């Protein structure tokens, strides 16, 4: 049997082109750059006599590395700019909770000026008036509104002195849930499910007498029922009387946009328990409120936080002559959600930012 032998020189000579091509592929693979590999093969097609030398290949790779480094630097700068822009946009959208209730020196001056507040922060009904020094934003903002969230029992009470207030597309024949009562139930769900604050929702009607709706005497009918609820649930620290406002037909629709949703604007309402009679400002008879200052501080802080978190969402606080439902607790709120020309959805959309504002105030 003849022994087989291998001629290395003859093999290399006959397969030089193939070996060079293999080296191109090997170098490209080592550089883990498919695009560079293809470029090398393509260049070999157009070089004189199809020659691809190692020197030529090295020059290609050196040039490509320079281009790649420059490109990556440019891409990195672009991505850094985009990242910074995203951070800046996020900063514009987000308010630092630690700074939300820190007034600037300019704010302290403005929010302690009664004339400024009456023009920019409040609407004062012509039947009443604000006393000198009664409105002090810096003092209000430093009031403690924290609640005990650790103990058992509900912490917040939601009720409706006017439970039959409805919206433009409400079908009240279905039930009160079509109107402000349904909005209150949604607020309760948010406070409990998203913030873990146990909330009691009273859906009893106080504006319905003898099978017909009447707002006359509703506050008088509401008071003993709500006082009983508070007596039975001493853990409740916040009482919210949730209403829907009524405006003239010519009034522009009370909406803003929050998180891409058309949202009903809200308004905080206070009674000053004093009224003009024969040109004299006198106490509203039988309608005293031992918590007036705390009420004013609470609604001021709610609007202040609302203006910071969601500009345009909270209308100017309204100050009227009587007491309404605000003598129940120091932390009592009367909130108007939209008006009769708002839709149910717009009212519902207002509950998430309202809840966020409330939680920010009690946690400040």
N, C-alpha and C positions, 0 to 999 in steps of 0.2 A: 504494500500500500504506500502511495506517494504521500509524503508529509506536506500539509498545507502551510504556506507562509504568507504573511501580509506585508506589502510594500507601502509603508507610510508615505514616502516621498511621492510616489506615483498617485496615491489617493488624494493627497493635498493638492497636487498640481492639477488633477482632472476636476476637482470639486471646489476650486478656489472661490468661484462665484457663490456657490451654495453656502460655503462656510462663512463668507463675508456677510451674506444675508442673515445667516443664523446669529452672527455676532451683533448685527443691528438689532435684531429682535431681543436678544439677551440683554443688551445694554438698555434698551427701551423698557423692558420688563423690570430690570433692576431699578430703573428710575420711576417705576409705577406710574407711567404717564402714557396712556394709550394714544392721546393726540400727538405726542412727540414721536411715537413709533410710526404712526401713519405718515407723518410729515417726512420722516427719514426715507421710508419706502418710496414715497412720491417723488422726492428729490432724486433718488437713484434713477428714476425713469427719464429725467430730463437732463442729467449730466452728460457731458460728451462721452460717447461710446458706452454710456451706462455705467461709468466708473464711480464707485463710492469707496473712497479711501478712509482709513481710520482718522487721519488728520481732518478731512472734511467733516466727518461725523462728529469729531470733538468740537469743531467750530460751531456746528449746528446746536449742539447741546449747551455750549457756553452761552450762546446768544439767547436760546430759549429760556435758560435759567434766569438771565437778566430780565427778560420780559415778564417772566412768571413772578419774580420778586416784586417788580414795580406794580404789576396788576394786583397782587395780593395786598400790597400796601395801600393802594387806592381803594380796594374793596374794604379793607379794614377801617380806613378813615370814613368811608361812606356808612358802614355799619355802625361805627361809633357815633356818627352824627345822627343816624336814625334812632339809635338807642337813647341818646341824650334827648332827642326831640320827644320820644315816647315818655321819658322821665319827666321832662318839662311839662308835657301835656297832662301827665298824671298829677303833677304838683298843682296845676291849675284847677284840676277837677277835685282834688282832695284837700280838705282842710285838716291841719294838724290838730287833733283833739286837745293836746296840751296847750295850744295857743288860741283855741276857739273863743274862749271867754276872757282873754287878756286884752283889755282896751288899750289903745294907743293914747298918748297924751291928747291928741286932737279929738279923739272920740270921747274921752273923759270930759273935755270942755263942752263939746256939742251936746252930749247926752245928759248933761246937768243943766242945760239951758232950756227953761220951760218954753220959751218962744220958739226955739228951734224944734223941739219935740212936737209941739202943736202943729207946726207946719210940715214936718217931714216924717214923723213917726206915728202920730195919733190923728184921729178925727174926733173932735169934741162936739157932741150934739149941742144944738143951740139951747136946749132946755136945761143945761147944766154948765158947770165951769170947773176948771182946775184951780186948786189953791196954790199959793206961792210955796215953792219948795216941796210940793207933793210928789212931783216926778223927778227922780234922781237916778239916772241910768247907772252911774258908777256904784251907787249904793245897792241898787237892785241886782246888778250883775254879780255882786259878791254875797248875795243871800244863799244860804244852804238849802238846796231842794232835794237832797239825797233821801232815799227811803230805805227801810229795812227789807231787803230782799231775801233774808235768810229764814225768817220766821214762817210759820204756817199761815194759810189763809190768803185770800185775794189782796192785792196791793193797790189795784186801780179799779175804779168803778166808772163804767160808761152808761149814761142814761140819756133820755130824750124828753125834754119838757114838751116838745112838739113832735110826737112820734109819727105823725101822718104827713110830714113834709116830704115832698116827692120831687123827682127830676123830670126833665122834658120827655123821656121815653119810659117813665115808670108806669106800670100797669098795677095800680093799687088795688084793683079787684082781685088780684092774685094774693095779695097780703102786704103787710107793712114792710116786709123784707125788700120790696121793690123800691123803697125810698130810703130815708136817712137811717132807718133801723138796720137795713142790710149793710149799709156803709159802716155802722157801728160794730156790727158783728165781724166784719172783715178786719177792722182795727183790733178788735179783741184777739182774733186769730194770729195776727202779726205779732202782737205784744207777747203772746204766750208761746207761739211756735218758733219765732225768730230770736226773741230776747229772753225767753224763760220767765216772764213776769206774769204771775197769775192774775187774771182780770175777770171781773164780774160784769156782765152786761144785762142791764134792766131794760126790758122791752115793753114794760107796762105803758098803757096809753093814758095821758093826762089831758089830751086835747080832743077827747071824744065823750060827749055827754048826751044821754037819751038818744042814742043811735045817730047822732049827727056830730060833725066835727066843729069844734069851736075852740079858739085859742084863749078866749076870755076866761080868766080864772085858772088857767093851766098851771101857773107857777104856784098858786095857793094849793092846788090839788096835788102837785108834785112833791111839795116840801115834806109833808108828814111821811109819805111813802119812802122817800130817799133817806130821811132821818132814821127811819126804822131799819133800813138796810145797813146803814152805817153803825147803828147800835148793835145789830146782829153780827156785824163783821168788823170788829175794832181794828183788824189788821189793815184796812183800807186807808191809804194816805193821800191818794189823788182822786178827785172827782171830776169827770169830764162830761159836761152837758153838750152833746153833739147836735148841731142844728144844720139846716140848709137856709141860706140867706134868701131874701126876696128883694128883687131890684125892679126898676121901671123897665118897660119894654125897650126904651131907647138906650139902656145901659149896655155897653160893650160886654160881650161874653167873658166871664171871669176864668180865663185859662192861661196856662203857661205850658212849656214843654220840659219834662224831666225824664232823663234816660230814654229819649226817643218816644215818650208817651205823652199824649195830650192830657193835661192834668188840671183839674179844677183848683183854682186858688183858694186859700183859706184865710180866715180873719179871726183874730182873738178879740173878744168883746168883754168889757168891764162895766159894771154899774158903780157910780160914785155916791149913790144914796143921798143926793142933794139935787134940788130943783128950783128953778126960778118961779117965784110967785109974786105977782105985782111988782116985778122989777127987782125983787130981793131974792138972794140965794139962800134957801133954807133947807134943813134936813128933810128928806122924803119921809113923811109920817109913817111910823111903824116899820120902816125898812132899813134898820141899822145893820151894819156888817162889821163885826169885830176883826175880821180878817182882811179888811180893805187894802191895807198896805202890802200884805203878803200876796194878795191876789194881783195887785198891780205889778209887783216885782216878778211874779211868776209869768204873767203874760208878756211883760217886757222882755224877759230872758228868753222866752220861747220865740218871740219875733226876732230878737237879736241873733239867736242861733240860726233861725230859718233864713235870715238875710245872708248869713255867712255861708251856709251849706247849699241853699237853693235860692239864689237871688231871683226875685220876681214871683216867688211862690206865696209868700205871706203878704197880704194886704196890710195897710196901716191899721193899727189897733183902734177899735171904736170905743169911745167913752160916752156912756149915756147916763140918764138921771137916776134910774132906779137900782134895785139890788139884784134882781133876777135870781139865779141859783147859786150865787158865788159865796154865800155865807155858810156853806156846808163844811168846808175844810179850809185851812190856810192855803193848801195847794189845790185850788179849784180853778177850772178853766171852762169858759163857754166858747166853743169853736163853731164858726160858720163855715160850712163846706160848700163852695160854689154858690149857685143860685138856681132858680126854677128853670132857667134856660140851659143849664148844664146837663149832660147825659149821666146815666148811672156809671158808665165806665170811667168817665172823667172824675167823678166823685171817688170811685174805688181807687183809682190811680193816685189820689191824694193821700191815701192812708199810709202808704209805705214811707214817704218823706215825713209825714206828720209823726209817725211812730219813731223814726230816727231822730227827729228834733227833740221829742219828749225824752227819749232815752239819753241823749247827749246832755240834756239839762239836769236830769236827776243823777247822772254820773259825773258831773263836772267837779 
